């Protein structure tokens, strides 16, 4: 058999006001907490961005320095290779002269 629908609970104006006041306070606390979280997130994001930017600049400087060092040593090796090639050519030509 079908059940009878119960009448909705009725609240007194005082209970209604207390409930609304409680809901308002809870919402205000939640809003304040969310605002603190946003501010903390923004601060951490800015801090991480600054650290990342500093680290990137440092790495770029170190890479540029390393590149200069590599180019210097490449030029040194090429210079020494050219000197060895010249020495070999000189020795080869003298050996040819001595064999004649």
Secondary structure, DSSP 8 states (H G I E B T S, - for coil): ------------HHHHHHHHHHHHHHHHHHHHHHHHHHHHHHHHHHHHHHHHHHHHHHHHHHHHHHHHHHHHHHHHHHHHHHHHHHHHHHHHHHHHHHH-
